[in-house]
Amino acid sequence: MRAVTVYRLDYGSNTRYPTRRPIGSVLELRKNPRVNNYNDLLRLARSLFALDRADAVHIVIDVDQTRRVYLPERTRDWAAG
């Protein structure tokens, strides 16, 4: 299980580029990579955090977090000795 950060793009008047502001996270529960992992997580994030349909365009997730290899967490059972 892995938490993926959800951001809202803020287009300020001072900069040319949008600023990403973290607003929450969604959990990646899939253990094996699938074709639509990024799209499914983005759809879930937009349904949870968007204020309306027009605001959904400004909701993004971090691509690097979704493409990391899944490694299960170590437990005491794996400890040597």
Legacy VTK file of the C-alpha trace (Angstrom):
# vtk DataFile Version 3.0
C-alpha trace
ASCII
DATASET POLYDATA
POINTS 81 float
0.000 0.000 0.000
1.356 3.403 -0.953
0.077 6.951 -0.514
0.160 9.153 -3.620
0.079 12.912 -3.050
-2.704 14.937 -4.694
-1.957 18.522 -5.763
-4.031 21.492 -6.889
-2.431 23.672 -9.564
-2.401 27.330 -8.592
-1.916 29.767 -11.459
-0.570 32.831 -9.646
-0.144 36.199 -11.318
3.549 36.392 -10.379
4.886 33.346 -12.211
4.659 31.828 -15.654
4.365 28.310 -14.297
1.653 26.891 -12.039
2.470 26.123 -8.430
1.536 22.693 -7.062
-0.077 22.872 -3.638
-0.612 19.553 -1.792
-4.218 19.029 -0.739
-4.330 15.361 0.259
-3.457 11.838 -0.782
-5.006 8.707 -2.265
-3.916 5.157 -1.511
-2.503 2.834 -4.164
-3.727 -0.620 -3.175
-2.647 -2.574 -6.256
0.414 -4.727 -5.715
1.098 -5.396 -9.399
1.483 -2.628 -11.985
-1.379 -2.408 -14.467
-1.984 -0.349 -17.572
-4.330 2.239 -16.041
-2.826 2.758 -12.558
-2.126 6.460 -13.153
-5.465 7.149 -14.850
-7.468 5.323 -12.176
-5.714 7.147 -9.342
-6.183 10.487 -11.085
-9.888 9.773 -11.600
-10.247 8.863 -7.920
-8.369 11.997 -6.799
-10.501 14.237 -8.997
-13.724 12.693 -7.709
-12.625 13.177 -4.086
-10.941 16.599 -4.163
-12.490 18.594 -7.020
-15.032 21.203 -6.009
-16.878 20.968 -9.344
-16.317 19.706 -12.889
-14.385 22.829 -13.896
-12.053 22.473 -10.913
-11.211 18.854 -11.789
-8.775 20.077 -14.453
-6.610 21.635 -11.730
-6.235 18.394 -9.729
-3.059 16.377 -10.472
-1.105 13.567 -8.815
2.642 12.946 -8.667
3.658 10.694 -11.572
6.887 9.539 -9.870
4.993 8.094 -6.934
2.731 5.981 -9.144
5.573 4.476 -11.178
7.696 3.287 -8.265
8.137 -0.438 -7.887
5.926 -1.948 -5.221
7.905 -3.496 -2.385
6.032 -5.019 0.528
6.823 -3.612 3.937
9.179 -5.646 6.075
7.714 -7.298 9.124
9.276 -8.969 12.125
8.768 -12.357 10.440
11.448 -11.452 7.877
14.056 -10.540 10.483
17.185 -12.698 10.508
17.945 -14.702 13.563
LINES 1 82
81 0 1 2 3 4 5 6 7 8 9 10 11 12 13 14 15 16 17 18 19 20 21 22 23 24 25 26 27 28 29 30 31 32 33 34 35 36 37 38 39 40 41 42 43 44 45 46 47 48 49 50 51 52 53 54 55 56 57 58 59 60 61 62 63 64 65 66 67 68 69 70 71 72 73 74 75 76 77 78 79 80
